[in-house]
Amino acid sequence: MRLSILSLLFLFAYVGLSADPAPVTGVWRTFSDNGKEESTVEIYEQSGKIYGKILSLVDPNDKDGKPARCTECDGPEKDKPVLGMVIIKGLGPEGDKWSGGRILDPNDGVWYKCNLKAVEGGKKLEVRGYVGFSLIGRSQFWVKK
C-alpha cells in the first residue's frame, strides 16, 4: 500500500511538472519598477514560439518631442522607433512557464534572457528578465488589458 501511495505522488508531481504553461497571449499593460504605467505590449504566438511587440507608449516622444527611438540598442534595433518594436522573441513552453527566449529593455538597449508566466488566473503576467541564471534578475508584473 505504501509503495502505491508513493507512486501516485510521483505521478502527480510528474504530471504537474510536464503540464503546458497557461496562455500568455493578448495585450498587456506594462509598468516601471516604481509602478508607473509605461506601455502596452501585444504578446502573440508565431510558429509555436511567443513574441511581444510594443503597441503603445504612455510617453511616445523623447525629450525633443520626436518619436522615441532605441538609441542604446545595438544591431538591427539601433535607432529604430520603440513603438512597434518586437521586444520579446522566441519563448517556448517549459513546465508552467514560457522560456528560452529573450526580452529587450529599450531604455538601456540590453537583451535579457526571459521567462513569462501567467498568474492570478491569467489576469497578470510575471515577466522575469535575467543574465545567466534566473536567480540573478528581476521580475515585473504586467496587467491584462
C-alpha positions, -999 to 999 in steps of 0.1 A, spaced: 0 0 0 28 24 9 45 19 -25 14 26 -44 8 59 -25 44 70 -32 39 60 -68 8 81 -71 26 111 -55 54 109 -80 29 105 -109 10 137 -98 43 155 -94 54 145 -128 21 154 -144 23 188 -127 58 195 -140 51 184 -175 19 204 -179 17 230 -206 20 266 -194 -10 288 -192 -16 310 -223 2 344 -222 -11 358 -255 -30 391 -255 -25 427 -248 -7 436 -216 -2 470 -197 35 473 -186 48 492 -156 82 505 -145 98 493 -113 83 522 -94 47 513 -106 43 539 -134 25 526 -165 48 527 -195 33 509 -225 10 482 -239 26 451 -254 9 426 -276 21 390 -269 14 366 -298 23 331 -309 41 325 -342 53 291 -353 49 277 -318 70 305 -302 60 335 -282 68 371 -293 59 405 -280 55 439 -297 51 474 -283 16 487 -293 16 520 -275 37 541 -251 25 564 -224 53 588 -234 57 582 -271 82 610 -277 117 617 -265 128 649 -247 130 667 -280 94 658 -289 104 633 -316 91 597 -316 111 576 -291 139 556 -306 161 528 -292 193 548 -292 210 525 -267 203 494 -288 228 475 -309 222 455 -341 190 458 -362 171 477 -334 197 505 -333 180 539 -336 147 523 -346 113 536 -333 104 519 -300 67 520 -310 61 488 -329 94 472 -319 94 434 -312 109 432 -277 101 396 -268 115 368 -290 114 331 -292 100 318 -260 88 282 -258 69 261 -233 88 248 -203 67 234 -174 43 261 -162 61 290 -179 74 302 -213 112 305 -215 142 300 -237 139 333 -254 148 369 -247 134 403 -239 148 438 -248 147 467 -224 146 497 -249 157 520 -221 191 505 -219 193 486 -252 201 453 -235 187 419 -244 180 397 -214 170 360 -211 133 358 -203 106 338 -186 69 345 -188 43 331 -165 5 338 -163 -6 343 -127 -38 352 -108 -59 333 -133 -43 349 -163 -50 385 -151 -14 392 -146 18 382 -163 51 377 -144 79 388 -167 114 378 -155 144 391 -172 179 379 -162 215 375 -172 230 340 -168 207 323 -142 171 332 -135 180 337 -98 201 367 -109 175 390 -124 143 409 -117 106 404 -122 78 428 -133 41 421 -133 21 432 -163 -17 435 -162 -40 421 -189 -58 449 -208 
